[in-house]
Amino acid sequence: MRYGYPKGHVFYRKLGRVYPLVTHGEGIYLYDEEGKRYIDGSGGALVANIGHGHGEIFKKMMEQMGRVGYVHGTQFTTHSIEEYAEALGRILPKSLEKIYFLSGGSESIEAAIKFARQYFLESGHAQRWRVVARWHSYHGNTLGALSLTGRIGMRKPYLPLLIDFPHFPPPYCYRCPFNLSYPSCGLECAKALEQVIRMEGPETISAVILEPIGGATIGALVPPEGYFSMIREICDRFEILLIDDEVMTGMGRTGTWFAVEHWGIVPDLMVLGKGMSGGYFPLSAMITKGEFVERLKEKTGGFVHGHTFSHHPVACAVGLAVLRFIEERRLIEQCPQKGDYLLRRLEELKTFPFVGDVRGKGLMTAIEFVRDQKTKEPFPRSKRWTERVIDLAFEYGLVLYPGTGFVDGVNGDMVMVGPPLIIEESQIDEMIEILKKTFSHLAKEIS
Ligand SMILES: Cc1ncc(COP(=O)(O)O)c(C=O)c1O
C-alpha cells in the first residue's frame, strides 16, 4: 500500500511525500509493513530518547489507564501525577520545584510566556510583558511560540499574527555574526542581549528565552564557555527572568539531565517536552521557582493557563516510567562517552567536500553542509541539499532530522543526528556506514 496525499482522509504533514507505514519499533529500529528496517537516527525529532517498543513503559501506561484514564486538573490529582512530580523534583536544578504538566512543547512555551507576564503583573510591573529570544532558534509553532522562534522562513507567512518580541543573534561561532573568533571576541553575541534590552526598554521586558544548545533550526549549536554566565548576569542585572527551553535538550539528551547544568546555571523557568515521555505519550512541562508561584497564590490564586489535557494521569505515569528507565539503565552516565564516540565518527565525514561543520554535545549532534568548505558558502536553497540527504539516507534505512535557512534566513543546510540514548557503539558504526554511503552517492552526483 502507498500512503500519502491525496489518497484517503489523513491531512498529511507533507503533501508531496509517500509515507511508509510503520508496523512496530524495537530499540533504535523501526520496521515498515514491507519489512524494511530503519535506524531511528534522530528519534523522530529527538523525541524517542529511550528507543521503541519497551514493554515496561506500555505496562505502566496500561496500569494507569486501568485505574483511571482521565481527571480534570482543577478537580483531582492522582498517584501518577504526585509520584512523577516528586521524581522530577529530585533531579531538577535547585530551586526549580513547581511543575505544571502540559502535553506539548509549544503549549509549555506559551505557559512560560504567560507565567512571566502574570508574575510581573502581580508584582506591580504591568508594563513588563515582552520576551527576548534569539534568531535561528526554535521554540514551537503556536502563535506565541512562533513569535519567539527565530526561524525566518517559518515566521514569514504568519508575520501579521505574531507578537512583537525582540531577537538577538546566536553564538554561532562557525559563522560568527560579528566576524570575530572565540575567545578574543569577548562574547559579543552575549553582550548583544544587553544592547537589545537597552534599546527595547528594560522596563518592558519580562523574560529572555534560550535553547541552551540550539536545536531544530540551527542544529546542535553549543555555546562557548562563559556565554551562559554572561546571559544570566545580564538577566539578573535588569531583573529579567531567564527561560531555559530544554524541550529538545532535556531529560539526558546531552549527558546531563538538563543542558544548562553543563554551565552551572539555574534558570528562573524551564520548559521540558519531547524526551520526558520518550514519545510514548504527549507530555511537556513548565517548571518554575516556588517563590514565584507563591506570588500568584497571594494575588490571583492560580495560574491562568488551563488546558483540558494538562496534568494528565496517563501522561505522568508514562513520564515516570521513562524517567525510571533512564535511571535504571544509567543512560545519562553513558551518554557523554557515546556522544564523544558519535562526534569522533561524524568528524570522519569532513573528508566529503560538502561537510562544513560537525557539532554537538552528548547524543545531540548535527552536520552542517556547505558548497565550499574553505569559504563556508552555503548551497543555494534551490538545490534542496538537506532534503536530498534526508531522502537518500531514508532510502538506505537511516532517519535523520532536517534544518534549513539558518545562514541568512533562506540558505543553510544541516541534518541532526540524535539517536535514542540506548544506542550502542556498533549501532553508531551502522549509522556512519549509511551516512558514508549517502554522502558518496551525493559526491558522485555533484562531481
Ligand atoms: C527547543 C524546542 N522548543 C519547543 C519545541 C516545540 O515543541 P512541540 O513541537 O512539542 O510543540 C521544540 C520542538 O522541536 C523544540 O525543539
The ligand as an SDF file (V2000), in Angstrom:
LIG
                    3D

 16 16  0  0  0  0  0  0  0  0999 V2000
   13.6240   23.6830   21.7770 C   0  0  0  0  0  0  0  0  0  0  0  0
   12.2030   23.4290   21.3910 C   0  0  0  0  0  0  0  0  0  0  0  0
   11.2290   24.1410   21.9720 N   0  0  0  0  0  0  0  0  0  0  0  0
    9.9320   23.9330   21.6810 C   0  0  0  0  0  0  0  0  0  0  0  0
    9.5540   22.9990   20.7370 C   0  0  0  0  0  0  0  0  0  0  0  0
    8.1170   22.8000   20.3990 C   0  0  0  0  0  0  0  0  0  0  0  0
    7.6720   21.5690   20.8600 O   0  0  0  0  0  0  0  0  0  0  0  0
    6.3950   20.8590   20.2090 P   0  0  0  0  0  0  0  0  0  0  0  0
    6.7540   20.5130   18.8140 O   0  0  0  0  0  0  0  0  0  0  0  0
    6.1740   19.6610   21.0880 O   0  0  0  0  0  0  0  0  0  0  0  0
    5.2740   21.8250   20.2880 O   0  0  0  0  0  0  0  0  0  0  0  0
   10.5540   22.2360   20.0940 C   0  0  0  0  0  0  0  0  0  0  0  0
   10.1980   21.2410   19.0730 C   0  0  0  0  0  0  0  0  0  0  0  0
   11.0010   20.8440   18.2570 O   0  0  0  0  0  0  0  0  0  0  0  0
   11.9030   22.4600   20.4260 C   0  0  0  0  0  0  0  0  0  0  0  0
   12.8940   21.7760   19.8420 O   0  0  0  0  0  0  0  0  0  0  0  0
  1  2  1  0
  2  3  1  0
  2 15  2  0
  3  4  2  0
  4  5  1  0
  5  6  1  0
  5 12  2  0
  6  7  1  0
  7  8  1  0
  8  9  2  0
  8 10  1  0
  8 11  1  0
 12 13  1  0
 12 15  1  0
 13 14  2  0
 15 16  1  0
M  END
$$$$
